[in-house]
Amino acid sequence: MKLISNIVGGLLGLLFIVFGANFFLNFIAMPADPSAADAPHKLFMAALYPTGYLAFVKVMEILGGLLVAMPKTRNFGLLILGPIIVNILCYHVFLMKGKTLLDPMLIGICVMAAFLLLSGRKAFAGLLNR
């Protein structure tokens, strides 16, 4: 079980490191979005780019990815990535109207994060108990 947790942690960390770094370095070309310019998801992203908020989120993704990839800091990394993953889900549910909920990347991220959360649940139990 420890080996599987290490592999899943490495994969989840790598995903967040790569896509966080892609924001700054643009080494993965993003496909053009054919939807209307006033679509809710485009308006949302148009508000995030110029304010610098998205840059902050991407830095936190890289930091969380690095921490999740290392077994000793995995739980702290999950605490950083947890709100980001919830926001990704909310983006797909509310702004994309659920059309992209079956995206394999989204499902993979959620399953890996849930697996790591369950495998380290004893460490998180202290957050719930006094």
Secondary structure, DSSP 8 states (H G I E B T S, - for coil): -HHHHHHHHHHHHHHHHHHHHHHHH--S------S-TT-HHHHHHHHHHHHTHHHHHHHHHHHHHHHHHSGGGHHHHHHHHHHHHHHHHHIIIIISTTTTTT-HHHHHHHHHHHHHHHHTHHHHHHHH--
